[in-house]
Amino acid sequence: MGSYSIGEALNLLIEKSKWKPKIHGLRIQQEWEQIVGKTIAKYTRNVLLNGETIIIYTDIAALKQELHFGKQQLIERINEYFGERVVSDLVVK
């Protein structure tokens, strides 16, 4: 057994546990504005990660349509932000 830094040990623990999806979900909620920008973040009520599906809640019809048409780009942006595949589908409600 080799020696690990504290950061490496924590990353290994997160990788092997079932905490990783929950951590991603929390990060998406907390960092939503950095991921999508101020305008979109301002008009979204809530963002949830359910498995690999991100659910975005908004009351603005034009934003719903924009998110629907830019679905693949937003999925790619989120995955790029995290540096790994976190989201594979997007639902707007």
mmCIF file as gemmi writes it, N, C-alpha and C atoms, coordinates in Angstrom:
data_model
loop_
_atom_site.group_PDB
_atom_site.id
_atom_site.type_symbol
_atom_site.label_atom_id
_atom_site.label_alt_id
_atom_site.label_comp_id
_atom_site.label_asym_id
_atom_site.label_entity_id
_atom_site.label_seq_id
_atom_site.pdbx_PDB_ins_code
_atom_site.Cartn_x
_atom_site.Cartn_y
_atom_site.Cartn_z
_atom_site.occupancy
_atom_site.B_iso_or_equiv
_atom_site.pdbx_formal_charge
_atom_site.auth_seq_id
_atom_site.auth_asym_id
_atom_site.pdbx_PDB_model_num
ATOM 1 N N . MET Axp A 1 ? 0.84 -1.184 0 1 0 ? 1 A 1
ATOM 2 C CA . MET Axp A 1 ? 0 0 0 1 0 ? 1 A 1
ATOM 3 C C . MET Axp A 1 ? 0.88 1.24 0 1 0 ? 1 A 1
ATOM 4 N N . GLY Axp A 2 ? 0.7 2.091 -0.985 1 0 ? 2 A 1
ATOM 5 C CA . GLY Axp A 2 ? 1.504 3.295 -1.11 1 0 ? 2 A 1
ATOM 6 C C . GLY Axp A 2 ? 0.994 4.4 -0.227 1 0 ? 2 A 1
ATOM 7 N N . SER Axp A 3 ? 1.751 5.467 -0.177 1 0 ? 3 A 1
ATOM 8 C CA . SER Axp A 3 ? 1.309 6.602 0.625 1 0 ? 3 A 1
ATOM 9 C C . SER Axp A 3 ? 0.64 7.616 -0.294 1 0 ? 3 A 1
ATOM 10 N N . TYR Axp A 4 ? -0.385 8.266 0.217 1 0 ? 4 A 1
ATOM 11 C CA . TYR Axp A 4 ? -1.168 9.229 -0.534 1 0 ? 4 A 1
ATOM 12 C C . TYR Axp A 4 ? -1.208 10.551 0.214 1 0 ? 4 A 1
ATOM 13 N N . SER Axp A 5 ? -1.351 11.62 -0.533 1 0 ? 5 A 1
ATOM 14 C CA . SER Axp A 5 ? -1.592 12.906 0.115 1 0 ? 5 A 1
ATOM 15 C C . SER Axp A 5 ? -3.048 12.911 0.576 1 0 ? 5 A 1
ATOM 16 N N . ILE Axp A 6 ? -3.4 13.863 1.394 1 0 ? 6 A 1
ATOM 17 C CA . ILE Axp A 6 ? -4.773 13.954 1.887 1 0 ? 6 A 1
ATOM 18 C C . ILE Axp A 6 ? -5.739 14.158 0.715 1 0 ? 6 A 1
ATOM 19 N N . GLY Axp A 7 ? -5.365 15.002 -0.233 1 0 ? 7 A 1
ATOM 20 C CA . GLY Axp A 7 ? -6.21 15.247 -1.397 1 0 ? 7 A 1
ATOM 21 C C . GLY Axp A 7 ? -6.421 13.992 -2.228 1 0 ? 7 A 1
ATOM 22 N N . GLU Axp A 8 ? -5.349 13.233 -2.442 1 0 ? 8 A 1
ATOM 23 C CA . GLU Axp A 8 ? -5.451 11.985 -3.202 1 0 ? 8 A 1
ATOM 24 C C . GLU Axp A 8 ? -6.329 10.977 -2.465 1 0 ? 8 A 1
ATOM 25 N N . ALA Axp A 9 ? -6.164 10.904 -1.155 1 0 ? 9 A 1
ATOM 26 C CA . ALA Axp A 9 ? -6.964 9.971 -0.363 1 0 ? 9 A 1
ATOM 27 C C . ALA Axp A 9 ? -8.448 10.341 -0.421 1 0 ? 9 A 1
ATOM 28 N N . LEU Axp A 10 ? -8.751 11.624 -0.334 1 0 ? 10 A 1
ATOM 29 C CA . LEU Axp A 10 ? -10.144 12.063 -0.425 1 0 ? 10 A 1
ATOM 30 C C . LEU Axp A 10 ? -10.729 11.771 -1.805 1 0 ? 10 A 1
ATOM 31 N N . ASN Axp A 11 ? -9.95 12.029 -2.855 1 0 ? 11 A 1
ATOM 32 C CA . ASN Axp A 11 ? -10.422 11.721 -4.207 1 0 ? 11 A 1
ATOM 33 C C . ASN Axp A 11 ? -10.686 10.231 -4.377 1 0 ? 11 A 1
ATOM 34 N N . LEU Axp A 12 ? -9.832 9.387 -3.84 1 0 ? 12 A 1
ATOM 35 C CA . LEU Axp A 12 ? -10.05 7.94 -3.912 1 0 ? 12 A 1
ATOM 36 C C . LEU Axp A 12 ? -11.308 7.542 -3.151 1 0 ? 12 A 1
ATOM 37 N N . LEU Axp A 13 ? -11.516 8.122 -1.978 1 0 ? 13 A 1
ATOM 38 C CA . LEU Axp A 13 ? -12.709 7.831 -1.184 1 0 ? 13 A 1
ATOM 39 C C . LEU Axp A 13 ? -13.974 8.224 -1.949 1 0 ? 13 A 1
ATOM 40 N N . ILE Axp A 14 ? -13.964 9.392 -2.544 1 0 ? 14 A 1
ATOM 41 C CA . ILE Axp A 14 ? -15.13 9.866 -3.301 1 0 ? 14 A 1
ATOM 42 C C . ILE Axp A 14 ? -15.375 8.978 -4.513 1 0 ? 14 A 1
ATOM 43 N N . GLU Axp A 15 ? -14.316 8.596 -5.212 1 0 ? 15 A 1
ATOM 44 C CA . GLU Axp A 15 ? -14.45 7.738 -6.392 1 0 ? 15 A 1
ATOM 45 C C . GLU Axp A 15 ? -15.053 6.385 -6.038 1 0 ? 15 A 1
ATOM 46 N N . LYS Axp A 16 ? -14.643 5.818 -4.933 1 0 ? 16 A 1
ATOM 47 C CA . LYS Axp A 16 ? -15.084 4.47 -4.571 1 0 ? 16 A 1
ATOM 48 C C . LYS Axp A 16 ? -16.404 4.459 -3.812 1 0 ? 16 A 1
ATOM 49 N N . SER Axp A 17 ? -16.803 5.587 -3.293 1 0 ? 17 A 1
ATOM 50 C CA . SER Axp A 17 ? -18.07 5.656 -2.555 1 0 ? 17 A 1
ATOM 51 C C . SER Axp A 17 ? -19.195 6.045 -3.509 1 0 ? 17 A 1
ATOM 52 N N . LYS Axp A 18 ? -20.392 6.124 -2.997 1 0 ? 18 A 1
ATOM 53 C CA . LYS Axp A 18 ? -21.533 6.561 -3.803 1 0 ? 18 A 1
ATOM 54 C C . LYS Axp A 18 ? -21.812 8.044 -3.592 1 0 ? 18 A 1
ATOM 55 N N . TRP Axp A 19 ? -20.841 8.769 -3.087 1 0 ? 19 A 1
ATOM 56 C CA . TRP Axp A 19 ? -21.015 10.191 -2.812 1 0 ? 19 A 1
ATOM 57 C C . TRP Axp A 19 ? -20.833 11.057 -4.045 1 0 ? 19 A 1
ATOM 58 N N . LYS Axp A 20 ? -20.126 10.554 -5.037 1 0 ? 20 A 1
ATOM 59 C CA . LYS Axp A 20 ? -19.764 11.379 -6.187 1 0 ? 20 A 1
ATOM 60 C C . LYS Axp A 20 ? -20.967 12.014 -6.887 1 0 ? 20 A 1
ATOM 61 N N . PRO Axp A 21 ? -22.035 11.267 -7.208 1 0 ? 21 A 1
ATOM 62 C CA . PRO Axp A 21 ? -23.196 11.918 -7.848 1 0 ? 21 A 1
ATOM 63 C C . PRO Axp A 21 ? -23.827 12.995 -6.963 1 0 ? 21 A 1
ATOM 64 N N . LYS Axp A 22 ? -23.848 12.776 -5.668 1 0 ? 22 A 1
ATOM 65 C CA . LYS Axp A 22 ? -24.42 13.769 -4.755 1 0 ? 22 A 1
ATOM 66 C C . LYS Axp A 22 ? -23.55 15.019 -4.714 1 0 ? 22 A 1
ATOM 67 N N . ILE Axp A 23 ? -22.246 14.825 -4.733 1 0 ? 23 A 1
ATOM 68 C CA . ILE Axp A 23 ? -21.328 15.962 -4.746 1 0 ? 23 A 1
ATOM 69 C C . ILE Axp A 23 ? -21.493 16.75 -6.04 1 0 ? 23 A 1
ATOM 70 N N . HIS Axp A 24 ? -21.619 16.046 -7.174 1 0 ? 24 A 1
ATOM 71 C CA . HIS Axp A 24 ? -21.84 16.731 -8.451 1 0 ? 24 A 1
ATOM 72 C C . HIS Axp A 24 ? -23.149 17.52 -8.42 1 0 ? 24 A 1
ATOM 73 N N . GLY Axp A 25 ? -24.199 16.934 -7.869 1 0 ? 25 A 1
ATOM 74 C CA . GLY Axp A 25 ? -25.483 17.624 -7.773 1 0 ? 25 A 1
ATOM 75 C C . GLY Axp A 25 ? -25.387 18.896 -6.95 1 0 ? 25 A 1
ATOM 76 N N . LEU Axp A 26 ? -24.701 18.832 -5.831 1 0 ? 26 A 1
ATOM 77 C CA . LEU Axp A 26 ? -24.52 20.015 -4.984 1 0 ? 26 A 1
ATOM 78 C C . LEU Axp A 26 ? -23.685 21.069 -5.689 1 0 ? 26 A 1
ATOM 79 N N . ARG Axp A 27 ? -22.63 20.628 -6.364 1 0 ? 27 A 1
ATOM 80 C CA . ARG Axp A 27 ? -21.78 21.584 -7.083 1 0 ? 27 A 1
ATOM 81 C C . ARG Axp A 27 ? -22.55 22.268 -8.204 1 0 ? 27 A 1
ATOM 82 N N . ILE Axp A 28 ? -23.38 21.522 -8.913 1 0 ? 28 A 1
ATOM 83 C CA . ILE Axp A 28 ? -24.164 22.13 -9.989 1 0 ? 28 A 1
ATOM 84 C C . ILE Axp A 28 ? -25.08 23.212 -9.416 1 0 ? 28 A 1
ATOM 85 N N . GLN Axp A 29 ? -25.735 22.927 -8.302 1 0 ? 29 A 1
ATOM 86 C CA . GLN Axp A 29 ? -26.613 23.918 -7.684 1 0 ? 29 A 1
ATOM 87 C C . GLN Axp A 29 ? -25.829 25.144 -7.231 1 0 ? 29 A 1
ATOM 88 N N . GLN Axp A 30 ? -24.696 24.931 -6.582 1 0 ? 30 A 1
ATOM 89 C CA . GLN Axp A 30 ? -23.916 26.039 -6.031 1 0 ? 30 A 1
ATOM 90 C C . GLN Axp A 30 ? -23.174 26.833 -7.093 1 0 ? 30 A 1
ATOM 91 N N . GLU Axp A 31 ? -22.76 26.185 -8.164 1 0 ? 31 A 1
ATOM 92 C CA . GLU Axp A 31 ? -21.935 26.836 -9.177 1 0 ? 31 A 1
ATOM 93 C C . GLU Axp A 31 ? -22.697 27.084 -10.481 1 0 ? 31 A 1
ATOM 94 N N . TRP Axp A 32 ? -24.026 27.021 -10.418 1 0 ? 32 A 1
ATOM 95 C CA . TRP Axp A 32 ? -24.862 27.152 -11.605 1 0 ? 32 A 1
ATOM 96 C C . TRP Axp A 32 ? -24.567 28.434 -12.373 1 0 ? 32 A 1
ATOM 97 N N . GLU Axp A 33 ? -24.41 29.546 -11.675 1 0 ? 33 A 1
ATOM 98 C CA . GLU Axp A 33 ? -24.152 30.821 -12.344 1 0 ? 33 A 1
ATOM 99 C C . GLU Axp A 33 ? -22.83 30.799 -13.11 1 0 ? 33 A 1
ATOM 100 N N . GLN Axp A 34 ? -21.803 30.181 -12.554 1 0 ? 34 A 1
ATOM 101 C CA . GLN Axp A 34 ? -20.524 30.085 -13.261 1 0 ? 34 A 1
ATOM 102 C C . GLN Axp A 34 ? -20.628 29.183 -14.485 1 0 ? 34 A 1
ATOM 103 N N . ILE Axp A 35 ? -21.494 28.181 -14.417 1 0 ? 35 A 1
ATOM 104 C CA . ILE Axp A 35 ? -21.632 27.234 -15.523 1 0 ? 35 A 1
ATOM 105 C C . ILE Axp A 35 ? -22.409 27.853 -16.682 1 0 ? 35 A 1
ATOM 106 N N . VAL Axp A 36 ? -23.544 28.51 -16.397 1 0 ? 36 A 1
ATOM 107 C CA . VAL Axp A 36 ? -24.435 28.983 -17.46 1 0 ? 36 A 1
ATOM 108 C C . VAL Axp A 36 ? -24.443 30.494 -17.65 1 0 ? 36 A 1
ATOM 109 N N . GLY Axp A 37 ? -23.908 31.236 -16.719 1 0 ? 37 A 1
ATOM 110 C CA . GLY Axp A 37 ? -23.924 32.69 -16.809 1 0 ? 37 A 1
ATOM 111 C C . GLY Axp A 37 ? -25.044 33.302 -15.97 1 0 ? 37 A 1
ATOM 112 N N . LYS Axp A 38 ? -24.917 34.594 -15.727 1 0 ? 38 A 1
ATOM 113 C CA . LYS Axp A 38 ? -25.852 35.294 -14.84 1 0 ? 38 A 1
ATOM 114 C C . LYS Axp A 38 ? -27.286 35.315 -15.358 1 0 ? 38 A 1
ATOM 115 N N . THR Axp A 39 ? -27.459 35.534 -16.65 1 0 ? 39 A 1
ATOM 116 C CA . THR Axp A 39 ? -28.808 35.684 -17.2 1 0 ? 39 A 1
ATOM 117 C C . THR Axp A 39 ? -29.628 34.411 -17.041 1 0 ? 39 A 1
ATOM 118 N N . ILE Axp A 40 ? -29.084 33.292 -17.475 1 0 ? 40 A 1
ATOM 119 C CA . ILE Axp A 40 ? -29.816 32.029 -17.355 1 0 ? 40 A 1
ATOM 120 C C . ILE Axp A 40 ? -30.012 31.677 -15.887 1 0 ? 40 A 1
ATOM 121 N N . ALA Axp A 41 ? -28.979 31.847 -15.081 1 0 ? 41 A 1
ATOM 122 C CA . ALA Axp A 41 ? -29.083 31.517 -13.652 1 0 ? 41 A 1
ATOM 123 C C . ALA Axp A 41 ? -30.159 32.357 -12.966 1 0 ? 41 A 1
ATOM 124 N N . LYS Axp A 42 ? -30.285 33.603 -13.372 1 0 ? 42 A 1
ATOM 125 C CA . LYS Axp A 42 ? -31.272 34.509 -12.763 1 0 ? 42 A 1
ATOM 126 C C . LYS Axp A 42 ? -32.704 34.022 -12.976 1 0 ? 42 A 1
ATOM 127 N N . TYR Axp A 43 ? -32.957 33.397 -14.122 1 0 ? 43 A 1
ATOM 128 C CA . TYR Axp A 43 ? -34.319 33 -14.473 1 0 ? 43 A 1
ATOM 129 C C . TYR Axp A 43 ? -34.6 31.506 -14.302 1 0 ? 43 A 1
ATOM 130 N N . THR Axp A 44 ? -33.697 30.788 -13.679 1 0 ? 44 A 1
ATOM 131 C CA . THR Axp A 44 ? -33.984 29.387 -13.352 1 0 ? 44 A 1
ATOM 132 C C . THR Axp A 44 ? -34.285 29.302 -11.864 1 0 ? 44 A 1
ATOM 133 N N . ARG Axp A 45 ? -35.358 28.587 -11.53 1 0 ? 45 A 1
ATOM 134 C CA . ARG Axp A 45 ? -35.774 28.458 -10.132 1 0 ? 45 A 1
ATOM 135 C C . ARG Axp A 45 ? -34.944 27.435 -9.387 1 0 ? 45 A 1
ATOM 136 N N . ASN Axp A 46 ? -34.707 26.301 -10.037 1 0 ? 46 A 1
ATOM 137 C CA . ASN Axp A 46 ? -34.009 25.206 -9.37 1 0 ? 46 A 1
ATOM 138 C C . ASN Axp A 46 ? -33.318 24.347 -10.421 1 0 ? 46 A 1
ATOM 139 N N . VAL Axp A 47 ? -32.262 23.677 -10 1 0 ? 47 A 1
ATOM 140 C CA . VAL Axp A 47 ? -31.523 22.766 -10.863 1 0 ? 47 A 1
ATOM 141 C C . VAL Axp A 47 ? -31.211 21.525 -10.046 1 0 ? 47 A 1
ATOM 142 N N . LEU Axp A 48 ? -31.608 20.372 -10.563 1 0 ? 48 A 1
ATOM 143 C CA . LEU Axp A 48 ? -31.369 19.116 -9.854 1 0 ? 48 A 1
ATOM 144 C C . LEU Axp A 48 ? -30.654 18.137 -10.767 1 0 ? 48 A 1
ATOM 145 N N . LEU Axp A 49 ? -29.803 17.313 -10.176 1 0 ? 49 A 1
ATOM 146 C CA . LEU Axp A 49 ? -29.144 16.244 -10.916 1 0 ? 49 A 1
ATOM 147 C C . LEU Axp A 49 ? -29.718 14.932 -10.421 1 0 ? 49 A 1
ATOM 148 N N . ASN Axp A 50 ? -30.347 14.191 -11.328 1 0 ? 50 A 1
ATOM 149 C CA . ASN Axp A 50 ? -30.945 12.899 -11.006 1 0 ? 50 A 1
ATOM 150 C C . ASN Axp A 50 ? -30.249 11.851 -11.869 1 0 ? 50 A 1
ATOM 151 N N . GLY Axp A 51 ? -29.298 11.149 -11.293 1 0 ? 51 A 1
ATOM 152 C CA . GLY Axp A 51 ? -28.477 10.234 -12.082 1 0 ? 51 A 1
ATOM 153 C C . GLY Axp A 51 ? -27.615 11.056 -13.013 1 0 ? 51 A 1
ATOM 154 N N . GLU Axp A 52 ? -27.75 10.835 -14.319 1 0 ? 52 A 1
ATOM 155 C CA . GLU Axp A 52 ? -27.026 11.633 -15.306 1 0 ? 52 A 1
ATOM 156 C C . GLU Axp A 52 ? -27.958 12.595 -16.035 1 0 ? 52 A 1
ATOM 157 N N . THR Axp A 53 ? -29.141 12.836 -15.469 1 0 ? 53 A 1
ATOM 158 C CA . THR Axp A 53 ? -30.105 13.759 -16.061 1 0 ? 53 A 1
ATOM 159 C C . THR Axp A 53 ? -30.176 15.02 -15.21 1 0 ? 53 A 1
ATOM 160 N N . ILE Axp A 54 ? -29.984 16.149 -15.854 1 0 ? 54 A 1
ATOM 161 C CA . ILE Axp A 54 ? -30.125 17.42 -15.145 1 0 ? 54 A 1
ATOM 162 C C . ILE Axp A 54 ? -31.525 17.949 -15.421 1 0 ? 54 A 1
ATOM 163 N N . ILE Axp A 55 ? -32.205 18.36 -14.369 1 0 ? 55 A 1
ATOM 164 C CA . ILE Axp A 55 ? -33.565 18.89 -14.473 1 0 ? 55 A 1
ATOM 165 C C . ILE Axp A 55 ? -33.499 20.367 -14.11 1 0 ? 55 A 1
ATOM 166 N N . ILE Axp A 56 ? -33.938 21.205 -15.049 1 0 ? 56 A 1
ATOM 167 C CA . ILE Axp A 56 ? -33.882 22.651 -14.87 1 0 ? 56 A 1
ATOM 168 C C . ILE Axp A 56 ? -35.311 23.178 -14.79 1 0 ? 56 A 1
ATOM 169 N N . TYR Axp A 57 ? -35.606 23.931 -13.739 1 0 ? 57 A 1
ATOM 170 C CA . TYR Axp A 57 ? -36.937 24.504 -13.548 1 0 ? 57 A 1
ATOM 171 C C . TYR Axp A 57 ? -36.894 26.002 -13.837 1 0 ? 57 A 1
ATOM 172 N N . THR Axp A 58 ? -37.803 26.447 -14.702 1 0 ? 58 A 1
ATOM 173 C CA . THR Axp A 58 ? -37.942 27.867 -15.009 1 0 ? 58 A 1
ATOM 174 C C . THR Axp A 58 ? -39.393 28.165 -15.368 1 0 ? 58 A 1
ATOM 175 N N . ASP Axp A 59 ? -39.808 29.405 -15.12 1 0 ? 59 A 1
ATOM 176 C CA . ASP Axp A 59 ? -41.17 29.832 -15.459 1 0 ? 59 A 1
ATOM 177 C C . ASP Axp A 59 ? -41.187 30.656 -16.743 1 0 ? 59 A 1
ATOM 178 N N . ILE Axp A 60 ? -40.037 30.885 -17.34 1 0 ? 60 A 1
ATOM 179 C CA . ILE Axp A 60 ? -39.92 31.732 -18.523 1 0 ? 60 A 1
ATOM 180 C C . ILE Axp A 60 ? -39.973 30.853 -19.775 1 0 ? 60 A 1
ATOM 181 N N . ALA Axp A 61 ? -41.052 31.004 -20.543 1 0 ? 61 A 1
ATOM 182 C CA . ALA Axp A 61 ? -41.268 30.159 -21.725 1 0 ? 61 A 1
ATOM 183 C C . ALA Axp A 61 ? -40.134 30.301 -22.743 1 0 ? 61 A 1
ATOM 184 N N . ALA Axp A 62 ? -39.656 31.523 -22.967 1 0 ? 62 A 1
ATOM 185 C CA . ALA Axp A 62 ? -38.583 31.729 -23.942 1 0 ? 62 A 1
ATOM 186 C C . ALA Axp A 62 ? -37.299 31.024 -23.506 1 0 ? 62 A 1
ATOM 187 N N . LEU Axp A 63 ? -37.031 31.027 -22.209 1 0 ? 63 A 1
ATOM 188 C CA . LEU Axp A 63 ? -35.845 30.338 -21.695 1 0 ? 63 A 1
ATOM 189 C C . LEU Axp A 63 ? -35.996 28.829 -21.83 1 0 ? 63 A 1
ATOM 190 N N . LYS Axp A 64 ? -37.199 28.326 -21.577 1 0 ? 64 A 1
ATOM 191 C CA . LYS Axp A 64 ? -37.446 26.893 -21.76 1 0 ? 64 A 1
ATOM 192 C C . LYS Axp A 64 ? -37.115 26.48 -23.186 1 0 ? 64 A 1
ATOM 193 N N . GLN Axp A 65 ? -37.584 27.277 -24.136 1 0 ? 65 A 1
ATOM 194 C CA . GLN Axp A 65 ? -37.344 26.972 -25.543 1 0 ? 65 A 1
ATOM 195 C C . GLN Axp A 65 ? -35.855 27.066 -25.872 1 0 ? 65 A 1
ATOM 196 N N . GLU Axp A 66 ? -35.186 28.101 -25.379 1 0 ? 66 A 1
ATOM 197 C CA . GLU Axp A 66 ? -33.754 28.276 -25.63 1 0 ? 66 A 1
ATOM 198 C C . GLU Axp A 66 ? -32.95 27.114 -25.054 1 0 ? 66 A 1
ATOM 199 N N . LEU Axp A 67 ? -33.289 26.7 -23.84 1 0 ? 67 A 1
ATOM 200 C CA . LEU Axp A 67 ? -32.586 25.575 -23.221 1 0 ? 67 A 1
ATOM 201 C C . LEU Axp A 67 ? -32.846 24.278 -23.971 1 0 ? 67 A 1
ATOM 202 N N . HIS Axp A 68 ? -34.068 24.133 -24.456 1 0 ? 68 A 1
ATOM 203 C CA . HIS Axp A 68 ? -34.4 22.925 -25.217 1 0 ? 68 A 1
ATOM 204 C C . HIS Axp A 68 ? -33.591 22.861 -26.519 1 0 ? 68 A 1
ATOM 205 N N . PHE Axp A 69 ? -33.506 23.984 -27.228 1 0 ? 69 A 1
ATOM 206 C CA . PHE Axp A 69 ? -32.763 24.005 -28.494 1 0 ? 69 A 1
ATOM 207 C C . PHE Axp A 69 ? -31.254 23.917 -28.273 1 0 ? 69 A 1
ATOM 208 N N . GLY Axp A 70 ? -30.759 24.44 -27.152 1 0 ? 70 A 1
ATOM 209 C CA . GLY Axp A 70 ? -29.325 24.394 -26.86 1 0 ? 70 A 1
ATOM 210 C C . GLY Axp A 70 ? -28.956 23.27 -25.922 1 0 ? 70 A 1
ATOM 211 N N . LYS Axp A 71 ? -29.81 22.267 -25.852 1 0 ? 71 A 1
ATOM 212 C CA . LYS Axp A 71 ? -29.651 21.151 -24.915 1 0 ? 71 A 1
ATOM 213 C C . LYS Axp A 71 ? -28.275 20.5 -25.011 1 0 ? 71 A 1
ATOM 214 N N . GLN Axp A 72 ? -27.862 20.108 -26.197 1 0 ? 72 A 1
ATOM 215 C CA . GLN Axp A 72 ? -26.595 19.394 -26.355 1 0 ? 72 A 1
ATOM 216 C C . GLN Axp A 72 ? -25.415 20.274 -25.986 1 0 ? 72 A 1
ATOM 217 N N . GLN Axp A 73 ? -25.473 21.553 -26.347 1 0 ? 73 A 1
ATOM 218 C CA . GLN Axp A 73 ? -24.389 22.471 -25.993 1 0 ? 73 A 1
ATOM 219 C C . GLN Axp A 73 ? -24.273 22.638 -24.477 1 0 ? 73 A 1
ATOM 220 N N . LEU Axp A 74 ? -25.404 22.724 -23.802 1 0 ? 74 A 1
ATOM 221 C CA . LEU Axp A 74 ? -25.383 22.885 -22.352 1 0 ? 74 A 1
ATOM 222 C C . LEU Axp A 74 ? -24.851 21.626 -21.672 1 0 ? 74 A 1
ATOM 223 N N . ILE Axp A 75 ? -25.246 20.464 -22.164 1 0 ? 75 A 1
ATOM 224 C CA . ILE Axp A 75 ? -24.724 19.204 -21.621 1 0 ? 75 A 1
ATOM 225 C C . ILE Axp A 75 ? -23.203 19.172 -21.78 1 0 ? 75 A 1
ATOM 226 N N . GLU Axp A 76 ? -22.717 19.556 -22.955 1 0 ? 76 A 1
ATOM 227 C CA . GLU Axp A 76 ? -21.267 19.577 -23.193 1 0 ? 76 A 1
ATOM 228 C C . GLU Axp A 76 ? -20.574 20.584 -22.286 1 0 ? 76 A 1
ATOM 229 N N . ARG Axp A 77 ? -21.194 21.749 -22.081 1 0 ? 77 A 1
ATOM 230 C CA . ARG Axp A 77 ? -20.601 22.779 -21.221 1 0 ? 77 A 1
ATOM 231 C C . ARG Axp A 77 ? -20.486 22.291 -19.78 1 0 ? 77 A 1
ATOM 232 N N . ILE Axp A 78 ? -21.525 21.633 -19.28 1 0 ? 78 A 1
ATOM 233 C CA . ILE Axp A 78 ? -21.497 21.114 -17.911 1 0 ? 78 A 1
ATOM 234 C C . ILE Axp A 78 ? -20.414 20.051 -17.774 1 0 ? 78 A 1
ATOM 235 N N . ASN Axp A 79 ? -20.369 19.129 -18.724 1 0 ? 79 A 1
ATOM 236 C CA . ASN Axp A 79 ? -19.357 18.07 -18.663 1 0 ? 79 A 1
ATOM 237 C C . ASN Axp A 79 ? -17.944 18.635 -18.778 1 0 ? 79 A 1
ATOM 238 N N . GLU Axp A 80 ? -17.774 19.641 -19.6 1 0 ? 80 A 1
ATOM 239 C CA . GLU Axp A 80 ? -16.467 20.287 -19.728 1 0 ? 80 A 1
ATOM 240 C C . GLU Axp A 80 ? -16.098 20.993 -18.425 1 0 ? 80 A 1
ATOM 241 N N . TYR Axp A 81 ? -17.077 21.626 -17.791 1 0 ? 81 A 1
ATOM 242 C CA . TYR Axp A 81 ? -16.845 22.323 -16.516 1 0 ? 81 A 1
ATOM 243 C C . TYR Axp A 81 ? -16.325 21.353 -15.457 1 0 ? 81 A 1
ATOM 244 N N . PHE Axp A 82 ? -16.902 20.148 -15.433 1 0 ? 82 A 1
ATOM 245 C CA . PHE Axp A 82 ? -16.497 19.153 -14.443 1 0 ? 82 A 1
ATOM 246 C C . PHE Axp A 82 ? -15.288 18.333 -14.891 1 0 ? 82 A 1
ATOM 247 N N . GLY Axp A 83 ? -14.974 18.367 -16.164 1 0 ? 83 A 1
ATOM 248 C CA . GLY Axp A 83 ? -13.838 17.606 -16.667 1 0 ? 83 A 1
ATOM 249 C C . GLY Axp A 83 ? -14.11 16.123 -16.793 1 0 ? 83 A 1
ATOM 250 N N . GLU Axp A 84 ? -15.367 15.745 -16.77 1 0 ? 84 A 1
ATOM 251 C CA . GLU Axp A 84 ? -15.779 14.347 -16.922 1 0 ? 84 A 1
ATOM 252 C C . GLU Axp A 84 ? -17.263 14.311 -17.281 1 0 ? 84 A 1
ATOM 253 N N . ARG Axp A 85 ? -17.729 13.129 -17.657 1 0 ? 85 A 1
ATOM 254 C CA . ARG Axp A 85 ? -19.149 13.002 -18.022 1 0 ? 85 A 1
ATOM 255 C C . ARG Axp A 85 ? -20.001 12.928 -16.753 1 0 ? 85 A 1
ATOM 256 N N . VAL Axp A 86 ? -20.746 13.991 -16.523 1 0 ? 86 A 1
ATOM 257 C CA . VAL Axp A 86 ? -21.622 14.094 -15.364 1 0 ? 86 A 1
ATOM 258 C C . VAL Axp A 86 ? -23.075 14.047 -15.824 1 0 ? 86 A 1
ATOM 259 N N . VAL Axp A 87 ? -23.361 14.672 -16.98 1 0 ? 87 A 1
ATOM 260 C CA . VAL Axp A 87 ? -24.706 14.811 -17.495 1 0 ? 87 A 1
ATOM 261 C C . VAL Axp A 87 ? -24.778 14.187 -18.881 1 0 ? 87 A 1
ATOM 262 N N . SER Axp A 88 ? -25.836 13.402 -19.117 1 0 ? 88 A 1
ATOM 263 C CA . SER Axp A 88 ? -26.055 12.829 -20.453 1 0 ? 88 A 1
ATOM 264 C C . SER Axp A 88 ? -27.413 13.249 -21.021 1 0 ? 88 A 1
ATOM 265 N N . ASP Axp A 89 ? -28.292 13.795 -20.18 1 0 ? 89 A 1
ATOM 266 C CA . ASP Axp A 89 ? -29.596 14.248 -20.658 1 0 ? 89 A 1
ATOM 267 C C . ASP Axp A 89 ? -30.023 15.479 -19.879 1 0 ? 89 A 1
ATOM 268 N N . LEU Axp A 90 ? -30.902 16.263 -20.481 1 0 ? 90 A 1
ATOM 269 C CA . LEU Axp A 90 ? -31.369 17.505 -19.878 1 0 ? 90 A 1
ATOM 270 C C . LEU Axp A 90 ? -32.877 17.59 -20.051 1 0 ? 90 A 1
ATOM 271 N N . VAL Axp A 91 ? -33.578 17.931 -18.965 1 0 ? 91 A 1
ATOM 272 C CA . VAL Axp A 91 ? -35.023 18.107 -18.989 1 0 ? 91 A 1
ATOM 273 C C . VAL Axp A 91 ? -35.321 19.512 -18.445 1 0 ? 91 A 1
ATOM 274 N N . VAL Axp A 92 ? -36.185 20.23 -19.155 1 0 ? 92 A 1
ATOM 275 C CA . VAL Axp A 92 ? -36.577 21.569 -18.725 1 0 ? 92 A 1
ATOM 276 C C . VAL Axp A 92 ? -38.042 21.526 -18.323 1 0 ? 92 A 1
ATOM 277 N N . LYS Axp A 93 ? -38.319 21.99 -17.129 1 0 ? 93 A 1
ATOM 278 C CA . LYS Axp A 93 ? -39.701 22.011 -16.627 1 0 ? 93 A 1
ATOM 279 C C . LYS Axp A 93 ? -40.065 23.413 -16.197 1 0 ? 93 A 1
